[in-house]
Amino acid sequence: MSPRERQPPLEEAGAPAGVLTNARMAAILDEIAELLEIKGESSFKIGAYRRAAESVRRAGVEVAAAYRAGDPPRLRGVGGSISERLAELASNGQLAYHEALRAEVPPSLLELLRIPGVGPRTAGEVWRGLGVATLSELETAAREGRLRALRGISEKTEARIVEGIGELEQRPPRRMRIDEAHDVAERVVALIETVPGVVSATAAGSVRRWRETVGDLDILVETKTPQAVLDALRALPVFEAVETGVRGGADRSTLRLVDGPQLDIMAMPPGAIGSYLVHFTGSAEHNVALRHRARERGWSLSERGLAPLDDDSAEPMTFAAEADLYAFLDLAPIPPELREGRGEIEAAEADALPRLVERSDLRGDCHSHSHWSDGREPLEVMVESARATGREYQVLTDHSQSLGVANGLTPSRVEAQRRVIGELNERFAAEVAAGEAPSGADRGFRLLHGTELEITTDGRLDYSDALLAAFDVVVASLHVGRRQPRAQLMARYETAMRNPHVDIISHPSGRKIGGRPELDLDWEAFYRLAAETGTLLEINGSEARLDLDEHHIRAAIEAGCHFVIDSDAHERADWAHLDWGVGIARRGWVTSDLVANALARDEFIALMREKPHRL
């Protein structure tokens, strides 16, 4: 029997409804849509489940909790039938309709969807037409040339499928994105803290270091009754016990969240968590360097703390706070994001650790969308939401005209949008002058007019220089022609960066985490060009991108580049992307003085006007 079949109603588990996350509910709806498409069901029905998944994913409330409380939220695109299924899912932790589809369609077909170029319709075609249901069967059929006999599959597509299978086999095992991991960790910590006898619970490991993807979760628990606490956790039906034991003096239990990630739970006495937190936060490279430093000073370092090398019988010296352990080793406290064995020990010893950028440093956001292009909410709704956050400015960057799939703006629509923005800014200023501005916006707020300018496949920019000069901010992007040769890609980026009106290159590598590889660029030349032209590089906080990543960021800093940290928001919930962007920026050793949107509004606007004078 599968874990899903064993799961009882969450009410019986004694767990808060939040354990069933919006992301998990949305994933089930997405899978239903994929199964329906594999079956060849109507596009209307498939689309209804996809829209519902997106609405649940981006809901501003905990959907399961709302349904369980008898107050279902109003979700765009969710009708009565799907709402009933959400209620069942929220109550039972599973959905009979979903399970029936999985029994009807071979689950192995879902694996095919991980192959670039293979969508649900293609998977359904090869299943119905050739009886193919596994990766190995698909590869055999493709290599034998049998796929091209099916509707909609060309010889070129067949070759791409073979290539995609090869890429898939080289990928590491599925890991959670940092946003998913944080979400699960927060909910698990909240659940554990409800257990009698728990003093505190803290997430450690790679999720605390803000790694872009996370495997298992490490949770540290302070308690005077470790055995009772671990027994209580193992008894919760939302968990499956995997292993129990003692490691390094900490009572330990390995659990798995039903239909979720593995959790390593370590229980230790109150007042000792600092020692354990350093060790279980990691990384392994950081811990090795710390142990070496301790040995040089006559101490053995383990998760329990420090013990003298010459006294095997001595009880380890524990620490209530991480900073105390670092101080004992004559080191400044090292932020978790830097603990990767990349020079942080040496910097801490020299008291030269950077003052990393923080979320509160950001005064504005340079990349957002509205319903004028591919945003999911009206411009006015997005702006009022941004204004309410207390930031000083928000740049609206709807797509340019050639990106038809994103409803890009023609020059005439650009002018119309500019008039709307002007009217909004006039109203905002009048409200401030009259003392009528909403809380958080009483110091003034300005919506800046920008564009996400497409760098076309032939190397042109999507708007004329005259039109570009009228924007407050120009963010240039490359969405199409990704497979062009390196020289051609570099030439396209160079055209953009040498243009006096292009201020920012957004999501420069073009990667999608776990889905799309980065562009083949001459990165050293790319960084030099950005530094030479004064073009800012974006750290895109969208959870699917996190682009630039930490390695590119550090290399760009060495080359003299500066950055913006942006949300790339398509609706209000996406403002949270700034958190993920800051986390990755911190891993890249970014300080606030390197971030243009840490500047106050007038200073930022002045910076945007400087570029033509530098070229």
C-alpha atoms as one frame of an Amber mdcrd trajectory, in Angstrom:
protein
   0.000   0.000   0.000   1.373   3.434  -0.950   2.039   6.212   1.589  -0.825
   8.149   0.076  -3.200   5.239   0.664  -2.114   4.957   4.271  -2.628   8.621
   5.040  -5.615   9.267   7.315  -7.541  12.491   7.466  -5.328  15.282   8.783
  -7.859  15.939  11.537  -7.010  12.527  12.907  -3.313  13.231  12.654  -3.555
  16.012  15.160  -1.519  18.145  12.760  -2.277  21.682  11.687  -3.820  21.908
   8.264  -0.813  23.846   7.132   1.092  20.559   6.712  -0.934  20.173   3.503
   0.616  23.160   1.774  -0.814  25.208  -1.058   2.116  23.999  -3.140   1.208
  20.363  -2.478  -2.470  20.913  -3.283  -1.507  22.726  -6.481   0.864  19.905
  -7.445  -2.002  17.398  -7.183  -4.211  19.569  -9.393  -1.370  19.965 -11.894
  -0.902  16.206 -11.977  -4.618  15.712 -12.586  -4.349  18.088 -15.568  -1.373
  16.152 -16.914  -3.157  12.820 -16.537  -6.237  14.195 -18.270  -4.131  15.502
 -21.144  -2.368  12.154 -21.471  -5.824  10.562 -21.730  -6.788  13.037 -24.446
  -9.569  14.731 -22.493 -11.032  18.091 -23.513  -8.804  21.147 -23.352 -11.515
  22.945 -21.342 -11.357  20.372 -18.558  -7.554  20.296 -18.581  -7.375  24.083
 -18.506  -9.802  24.245 -15.577  -7.495  22.133 -13.414  -4.403  24.077 -14.493
  -6.067  27.385 -13.644  -7.206  25.994 -10.311  -3.667  24.811  -9.545  -2.269
  28.253 -10.254  -4.926  29.925  -8.115  -4.227  27.599  -5.188  -0.471  28.009
  -5.564  -0.732  31.764  -5.418  -3.546  32.086  -2.893  -2.935  34.610  -0.157
  -4.393  32.227   2.458  -3.765  28.634   3.507  -6.320  26.933   1.307  -6.535
  23.646   3.236  -6.973  25.479   6.528  -9.711  27.670   5.069 -11.660  24.692
   3.746 -11.264  22.828   7.019 -12.570  25.871   8.880 -15.685  25.901   6.708
 -14.726  29.175   5.028 -13.490  28.262   1.518 -11.543  31.097  -0.086 -12.646
  32.704  -3.324 -10.158  31.424  -5.868 -10.120  32.750  -9.398 -11.113  30.074
 -11.900 -12.269  27.553  -9.278 -15.857  26.461  -9.844 -18.152  24.310  -7.777
 -16.896  20.918  -8.932 -13.220  21.621  -8.318 -14.063  23.409  -5.067 -15.716
  20.212  -3.831 -12.564  18.305  -4.687 -10.417  20.836  -2.851 -12.646  20.354
   0.192 -12.127  16.578  -0.011  -8.378  17.026  -0.395  -8.206  19.436   2.535
 -10.190  17.061   4.725  -8.628  13.740   3.773  -5.178  14.608   2.543  -5.952
  12.743  -0.685  -8.417  12.891  -3.552 -10.325   9.872  -4.867 -10.531  11.339
  -8.379  -6.750  11.773  -8.466  -6.175   8.221  -7.301  -8.597   6.866  -9.912
  -6.726   8.658 -12.686  -3.424   7.303 -11.428  -4.899   3.795 -11.504  -6.102
   4.308 -15.081  -2.978   5.915 -16.555   0.426   4.245 -15.943   2.189   6.488
 -13.383   5.445   5.888 -15.246   4.101   8.115 -18.031   4.513  11.101 -15.751
   8.257  10.479 -15.806   8.225  11.098 -19.539   7.102  14.673 -18.888  10.509
  15.456 -17.396  12.051  15.103 -20.865  12.459  18.418 -22.712  10.068  18.450
 -25.631   7.742  15.769 -24.239   4.458  17.145 -22.995   1.329  15.298 -21.870
  -0.099  15.094 -25.388   3.092  13.518 -26.753   3.205  11.114 -23.809  -0.397
  10.164 -24.523   0.325   9.629 -28.228   3.265   7.270 -27.612   1.281   5.398
 -24.950  -1.825   4.902 -27.046  -0.031   4.471 -30.373   2.959   2.340 -29.346
   2.208   1.105 -25.841   5.213   3.074 -24.552   5.000   3.888 -20.844   8.580
   4.082 -19.542  11.730   6.051 -20.286  13.566   2.982 -21.563  10.665   2.039
 -23.868  10.533   5.584 -25.180  14.269   5.697 -25.844  14.142   2.364 -27.701
  11.212   3.495 -29.841  12.925   6.809 -30.615  16.222   5.189 -31.588  14.375
   2.742 -33.829  12.600   5.601 -35.576   9.104   4.484 -34.565   8.017   7.776
 -32.984   7.975   9.707 -36.238   5.102   7.535 -37.454   2.880   9.138 -34.834
   0.848  12.289 -35.350   2.760  15.475 -34.598   6.189  13.852 -34.095   8.832
  14.673 -36.709  12.254  13.147 -37.191  13.735  16.276 -35.603  11.460  15.923
 -32.577  12.422  12.267 -32.296  16.119  13.164 -32.211  15.447  15.856 -29.602
  13.672  13.308 -27.409  16.724  11.024 -27.508  18.899  13.989 -26.571  16.511
  14.968 -23.779  16.568  11.475 -22.281  20.355  11.677 -22.160  20.172  15.042
 -20.377  17.607  13.683 -17.933  19.773  10.716 -17.002  22.605  13.065 -16.100
  20.483  15.213 -13.797  20.821  14.778 -10.036  17.887  13.338  -8.066  14.871
  15.562  -7.553  15.421  18.189  -4.906  13.078  20.788  -3.530  13.465  24.372
  -4.596  14.435  26.698  -1.772  10.940  28.220  -1.592   9.345  24.767  -1.284
  11.895  23.699   1.319  11.374  26.834   3.417   7.625  26.368   3.254   7.790
  22.750   4.397  10.426  23.509   7.047   8.361  26.322   8.564   5.297  24.128
   8.765   7.138  21.157  10.199   8.820  23.371  12.807   5.424  24.816  13.756
   4.018  21.291  14.087   6.931  20.049  16.211   6.653  23.034  18.548   3.112
  21.947  19.429   4.409  18.655  20.862   4.556  18.645  24.690   8.093  18.869
  26.014   9.562  20.745  23.044  11.409  23.915  24.070  12.277  24.992  20.525
  12.588  23.611  17.007  14.892  25.025  14.340  15.562  24.135  10.717  19.242
  23.637   9.896  21.071  22.137   6.917  21.079  23.509   3.399  17.688  25.202
   3.801  19.250  27.463   6.432  22.164  28.204   4.093  19.612  29.203   1.420
  20.840  26.721  -1.153  18.745  27.003  -4.267  17.682  23.357  -3.982  17.355
  21.179  -0.908  17.238  17.410  -0.417  16.415  16.277   3.108  15.513  18.631
   5.932  17.456  18.781   9.213  15.385  19.853  12.224  16.950  20.478  15.649
  14.773  20.126  18.729  15.610  21.348  22.237  13.937  19.205  24.880  14.503
  17.675  28.318  12.538  14.586  27.258  13.995  13.548  23.895  12.624  10.020
  23.841   9.082  11.117  24.630   9.205  13.877  22.026  10.548  11.611  19.288
   7.999   8.917  20.173   5.238  11.534  19.892   6.480  12.651  16.480   6.741
   9.097  15.178   3.150   8.509  16.279   1.772  11.334  14.127   0.175   9.856
  11.007   1.573  12.692   8.874   5.008  11.095   9.371   6.472   7.726   8.449
   9.326   6.417  10.597  12.420   5.453   8.621  15.150   5.056  11.208  15.703
   5.685  14.912  18.925   5.858  16.853  21.490   7.943  18.647  24.160   9.940
  16.835  26.821  12.038  18.472  24.932  12.300  21.713  21.744  13.569  20.112
  18.679  11.421  20.088  17.793  11.112  16.452  14.879  10.000  14.351  14.611
   9.953  10.584  11.040  10.499   9.470   9.381  11.114   6.151   6.518  13.481
   5.698   3.830  11.446   3.999   4.149  12.152   0.302   6.940  14.579   1.155
  10.631  14.915   1.996  12.723  13.059   4.514  13.326  14.752   7.857  16.307
  14.179  10.126  15.172  15.134  13.635  17.888  15.695  16.239  16.899  16.199
  19.880  19.336  17.747  22.344  19.224  19.295  25.851  18.244  22.965  26.173
  21.219  25.318  26.168  23.372  23.246  23.800  21.764  24.047  20.474  24.495
  26.461  19.331  26.978  23.607  18.972  24.536  21.399  17.089  23.344  24.277
  14.923  26.838  24.987  13.624  27.408  21.328  12.797  24.043  20.525  11.247
  23.851  23.746   9.273  27.060  22.740   7.532  28.310  22.689   4.887  30.603
  19.664   5.107  33.467  21.790   3.739  32.852  24.479   6.340  32.758  21.926
   9.154  36.028  20.333   8.021  37.716  23.743   8.109  36.326  24.435  11.590
  37.504  21.061  12.892  40.983  21.714  11.493  41.074  25.095  13.219  39.947
  23.535  16.503  42.658  20.832  16.315  45.292  23.495  15.799  44.181  24.896
  19.168  44.127  21.551  20.942  40.428  20.795  20.671  38.275  18.189  19.015
  35.097  19.597  17.467  31.931  17.566  16.960  28.237  18.342  16.805  28.151
  18.206  20.605  30.803  20.879  21.003  34.508  21.059  21.877  36.531  18.538
  23.866  40.259  18.650  24.727  42.364  16.457  22.436  44.402  15.151  25.367
  41.434  14.066  27.504  39.184  11.406  25.990  37.026  11.271  29.090  36.123
  14.956  29.141  32.564  15.979  28.436  32.322  18.229  25.390  31.917  21.925
  26.033  28.599  22.967  24.554  27.422  26.399  23.437  24.000  27.949  23.662
  24.665  30.231  20.672  26.639  29.758  17.455  28.429  33.059  17.951  29.936
  31.747  21.187  31.473  28.756  19.417  32.922  30.943  16.657  34.283  33.386
  19.263  35.983  30.522  21.113  37.802  29.730  17.865  38.758  33.426  17.457
  36.382  33.943  14.570  33.704  36.500  13.872  30.231  34.932  13.535  29.798
  33.613  10.002  26.361  33.988   8.385  24.880  30.621   7.370  24.723  31.627
   3.682  28.532  31.884   3.548  29.325  28.543   5.154  30.457  26.748   1.997
  34.220  26.492   2.462  34.908  29.338   0.017  37.126  31.596   2.079  34.697
  32.494   4.840  36.972  31.140   7.622  39.876  33.296   6.455  37.605  36.337
   6.159  36.208  35.776   9.653  39.710  35.439  11.092  40.712  38.748   9.511
  37.450  40.373  10.617  36.797  40.989   6.934  33.423  39.320   6.465  31.149
  41.437   4.284  28.058  43.103   5.663  25.672  41.142   3.465  22.670  42.744
   1.836  19.412  42.328   3.722  15.815  42.424   2.605  15.310  45.683   4.481
  18.041  47.336   2.376  15.913  47.233  -0.770  14.169  50.557  -1.410  12.559
  49.497  -4.667  12.007  46.716  -7.178  13.022  47.013 -10.842  11.089  44.218
 -12.564   7.333  43.595 -12.480   4.408  42.949 -14.808   0.728  43.730 -15.057
  -2.239  42.618 -17.134  -1.005  44.953 -19.874   1.312  42.095 -20.911   1.530
  38.717 -19.177   0.880  39.783 -15.590  -2.008  38.122 -13.813  -3.456  41.200
 -12.111  -4.457  44.718 -13.149  -1.835  47.458 -13.062  -3.696  49.427 -10.411
  -3.918  46.387  -8.126  -0.204  45.654  -8.486   0.752  49.262  -7.835  -1.390
  49.702  -4.742   0.051  46.484  -3.360   3.637  47.613  -4.026   2.870  50.965
  -2.499   1.514  49.338   0.647   4.791  47.487   1.228   6.488  50.758   2.116
   8.990  50.704  -0.742   9.845  54.015  -2.388   9.493  52.930  -5.993   8.364
  50.132  -8.221   9.379  49.737 -11.850   6.700  48.380 -14.170   8.393  46.396
 -16.945   5.751  44.864 -19.162   7.106  42.981 -22.181   8.042  44.623 -25.473
   6.226  44.109 -28.736   7.963  41.110 -30.343   7.176  38.751 -27.465   3.696
  38.031 -28.705   3.205  35.068 -26.391   3.439  37.535 -23.493   1.129  40.127
 -25.100   4.036  42.506 -25.589   3.263  46.212 -25.897   3.308  48.015 -29.233
   4.692  51.597 -29.208   1.162  53.012 -29.120   0.294  50.866 -26.100   3.531
  52.008 -24.451   2.395  55.618 -24.793  -1.038  54.774 -23.431   0.516  53.006
 -20.449   2.781  55.991 -19.821  -0.256  58.264 -19.514  -1.870  55.899 -17.005
   1.323  55.799 -14.933   1.545  59.599 -14.991  -2.013  59.890 -13.684  -1.316
  57.389 -10.913   1.808  59.243  -9.802  -0.088  62.536  -9.741  -2.696  60.949
  -7.475  -0.048  59.467  -5.192   1.673  62.857  -4.807  -1.628  64.596  -4.092
  -2.506  62.063  -1.398   0.861  62.555   0.307   0.475  66.352   0.175  -3.003
  66.095   1.693  -1.910  63.629   4.368  -4.208  61.005   2.889  -1.663  58.457
   1.728  -2.189  54.930   3.083   0.012  53.621   5.858   3.444  52.753   4.546
   3.180  55.152   1.613   3.036  58.420   3.528   6.676  59.200   2.686   5.922
  59.090  -0.985   5.931  56.417  -3.656   6.581  56.569  -7.370   5.746  54.110
 -10.100   8.528  54.176 -12.671   7.816  53.331 -16.277  10.043  50.593 -17.611
  10.017  47.812 -20.142  11.325  44.282 -20.368  12.935  44.781 -23.745  13.372
  41.740 -25.953  16.778  41.190 -27.581  15.573  39.602 -30.794  17.130  36.583
 -32.483  18.703  38.742 -35.190  20.427  40.908 -32.594  18.116  43.927 -32.758
  16.430  45.613 -29.829  12.654  45.575 -29.884  12.098  49.342 -29.671  13.723
  52.366 -31.289  16.268  54.411 -29.365  13.816  57.313 -29.308  11.191  55.187
 -27.541  13.755  53.627 -25.184  14.968  57.080 -24.141  11.504  57.892 -22.787
  11.473  55.010 -20.281  12.643  55.516 -16.710  14.271  52.060 -16.686  15.012
  49.584 -19.467  15.443  45.941 -18.550  16.705  43.837 -21.476  16.066  40.111
 -21.741  16.702  37.208 -24.039  13.779  34.767 -24.220  14.019  33.233 -27.708
  16.819  31.801 -29.825  18.422  30.184 -26.807  20.188  27.519 -28.850  22.114
  29.939 -31.011  25.930  29.572 -31.053  27.866  31.264 -28.266  29.219  34.027
 -30.503  25.723  34.927 -31.647  24.320  34.978 -28.115  27.207  37.144 -26.949
  26.708  39.542 -29.858  23.033  39.937 -28.889  23.930  40.747 -25.291  26.673
  43.132 -26.405  24.200  45.050 -28.571  21.996  45.524 -25.525  24.748  46.455
 -23.089  26.338  49.001 -25.416  23.013  50.713 -25.967  22.933  53.908 -23.887
  19.337  53.300 -22.810  19.601  49.689 -21.563  20.073  49.791 -17.804  19.719
  46.160 -16.672  20.123  42.656 -18.098  17.448  40.480 -16.498  17.822  36.779
 -15.640  21.092  36.737 -17.640  21.761  32.990 -17.766  18.184  32.137 -18.762
  18.183  28.948 -16.692  15.179  27.368 -15.027  16.069  25.378 -11.928  15.709
  21.677 -12.596  14.280  22.321 -16.027  16.294  24.449 -18.423  20.076  24.785
 -18.620  21.781  28.149 -18.715  22.814  29.821 -21.948  26.159  28.957 -23.494
  27.971  32.266 -22.922  31.549  33.444 -22.599  30.916  34.465 -19.027  34.208
  36.237 -18.379  33.619  38.416 -21.420  30.002  38.913 -20.331  31.016  40.213
 -16.883  33.722  42.476 -18.363  31.220  43.955 -20.794  28.678  44.625 -18.040
  31.315  46.310 -15.872  32.715  48.327 -18.794  29.317  49.649 -19.880  27.886
  50.125 -16.406  25.027  47.757 -17.185  23.471  46.298 -14.051  23.001  42.546
 -13.781  19.799  41.240 -12.285  19.530  38.727  -9.490  16.047  37.493 -10.333
  14.230  36.249  -7.250  11.625  34.156  -9.074  11.817  30.769  -7.364  12.115
  28.993 -10.696  15.046  31.146 -11.829  17.271  32.544  -9.030  19.359  33.954
 -11.833  22.176  34.934 -11.499  23.205  32.097  -9.217  25.795  32.418  -6.459
  28.751  31.305  -8.597  28.020  33.806 -11.341  27.461  36.512  -8.737  30.890
  36.076  -7.140  32.601  36.029 -10.521  30.677  39.164 -11.546  31.733  40.940
  -8.337  35.365  40.125  -9.110  34.875  41.680 -12.554  33.508  44.908 -11.035
  29.792  44.431 -11.754  26.852  45.868  -9.856  23.380  44.377  -9.457  19.686
  44.770  -8.873  17.647  42.262  -6.878  14.200  41.938  -8.427  10.936  40.070
  -7.949   9.870  39.649 -11.608   6.395  39.787 -10.073   3.403  38.837 -12.191
   0.958  39.211  -9.303   0.978  40.517  -5.729   2.043  37.227  -4.150   5.246
  37.411  -6.172   6.633  40.286  -4.086   7.936  37.459  -1.875  10.415  36.690
  -4.649  12.564  39.469  -3.245  13.253  37.234  -0.233  14.592  34.466  -2.456
  16.649  36.944  -4.457  18.231  38.355  -1.315  19.023  34.845  -0.077  20.920
  33.961  -3.265  22.616  37.375  -3.291  23.880  36.758   0.235  25.296  33.387
  -0.850  27.157  35.325  -3.533  28.687  37.681  -0.926  26.687  40.672  -2.173
  26.756  43.821  -0.040  24.154  46.574  -0.183  26.555  49.019  -1.878  26.593
  46.692  -4.900  22.796  46.776  -5.255  21.321  49.669  -7.209  17.811  49.272
  -5.833  19.174  49.685  -2.315  19.475  53.357  -3.291  16.816  55.891  -2.356
  14.418  56.795  -5.154  16.055  60.012  -6.331  19.529  58.446  -6.235  18.281
  55.448  -8.191  16.645  57.606 -10.854  19.840  59.653 -11.166  21.852  56.444
 -11.611  19.564  55.314 -14.426  20.218  58.606 -16.220  23.989  58.299 -15.959
  24.633  55.493 -18.409  24.513  57.530 -21.659  27.189  59.771 -20.210  29.469
  56.836 -19.353  29.467  55.362 -22.853
